Amino acid sequence: MASVGTLTRTAVRPLKAERHGNGSATSIAFLVALWLALAFSVLVLVVLLVDSFRDGLPRLDGDLFTRYSSTVRPETAGARAAILGSIWVITVTAVLAIPLGAAAAVYLEEFADSARWYNRLVEVNLQNLAGVPAIIYGMLTAGFALAVGLRRGTVIAGGIALALLILPVIIIATREALRAVPMEIRQGSLALGATPLQTVWRQTLPAAVPGIATGTILALSRAIGEAAPLLLLGGATFITYDPDGLMSGFTTLPIQIFGWASRPQAELRTVASAAIIILLAMLLVMNTLAIVIRNRYQKRW
Amino acid sequence: MTTTDSTTPESTPQMRQMPATRAERDPLGSAVPVIDCTDVDIFYGTFKAVHDVTLSFGKNEITALIGPSGCGKSTVLRCLNRMNDLIPGAHVTGTISYHGQDIYAPEVDPIEVRRRIGMVFQKPNPFPKSIYDNIAYGPRVTGMKVSSMDDLVEEALQSAALWDEVKDKLKQSAYSLSGGQQQRLCIARTIAVRPEVILMDEPCSALDPIATARIEDLMLELVKDYTIIIVTHNMQQAARVADRTAFFTAKPSLDTGDRTGELVEFDRTEKIFSNPAKQATEDYISGRFG
């Protein structure tokens, strides 16, 4: 009889959500704290953007894109050399880093025997390399350039430095993308009589493209904003010509911005803000591209 | 399930009992053996997963491997086309031969083995491509000389009883198909490379009964052109489709408690289900264990 009584009591008790903490003070406080953390991060970014826009908007004109830097006439100074230099260097970086990084990741993930000590050594060091300060890669490239007789302040040297910088990141991102491809796909391919290489090239790698593209573009966005290694190599802040080849001298947007912002002339600081806007716009385009590629390929699954 | 009738050669008095002991290889009556296993032990590292398997698979027959979970049936199946090589530490002692050729001989290329012995998996695993490209993938990568890929794709889909359902949407993603259709697609993709043997690892366990029935009908059609070996948890399925059945069981090791699989009995299906020679088989069939 007592058990029947309990049953009846439980059935009658109302089913309120607050009883188990959905509306309790602790959970509300927690949600508010999370929201504040988000708001703070976004706020910092918004302040930065608004500040740059306010300062730089007056100089967002044709001159910015078509004219070279000038201290004599700072009101018409332009970032033409820097924009072109950034595009040249980042292209060289992409051409060097993406195939190398993807191939290394494919080897490590699909072919390497993870029990061997040298493969495990590579694994451990990959994470370390991703955290090395950028300027070290600049020094490394400078030493390499000296050793092979290459001039330091060239587009190719800049490209090599940045490629080395983002290579570990690309390898890690590609490995994650490859791991996300289900094992059944590989097994299905092998069971049909495909070789492991055919399986990787025709099934695993194409299926991993969204992850690879996302990781790669994010790595490139980081590279495009790096100034330290390129400054070390000799990317000057006062270039008045377009880059015309791999052996040409260069400057990039971050370097140019740094150069202008350190000057006393107020107009140069304004044009520095305008250049920041351009840099941010380039980053926005690249990241949007990453999202578009990811979404387009994800529909396949 | 038809019982043996007096017109088939297998029912002549010369056909012997087929005990699965070490001493004797299993003759298949008048059936031509395609794959022979002799004294096969399968190890994962030092752990012996399957002990002393000796049996043969007959041409144009459906052979079922049945038994409780963990008795090594899937392991044995995977070894037949060297898919088990993909598992690190897996190795095989004894002989598995395909038309007399040891498939584990050092000079044998596992890729060639897999082109002749195909596999369909438990969970349908179509590629993230169109239906057409799923079927065409095998012929393309194996370098088959094909006069018309369209015809080959159609033929494969017809043989898998899927053509009518997909003929208008060959370029659509394979993932737009239902589970049963995807499994038939995987079967079509396997037969597109024209293997001699098709291994099926619990092909219907992820499917509903109607889809299962369609796949079983398909098996009975396909066996006219192919040799089929299936692993199944479903005894009734073995009774419905298989010509011969091998019953495995798992014996726990005395020191470690890990279970090692063993072949208990291998015979014609009617015999296994109506009058098995071993008590263990009788117990399993009647549901007394497993």
Interface residues (C-beta under 8 A of the other chain):
Chain A: D113 A115 P182 E184 I185 Q187 G188 S189 L190 A191 L192 G193 A194 T195 Q198 R202 Q203 A207 R300 W301
Chain B: N81 M83 L86 P88 I111 E112 R114 R115 G118 M119 F121 K123 N125 P126 F127 P128 Y137 G138 V141 T142 S173 Y175 C186 R189 T190 V193
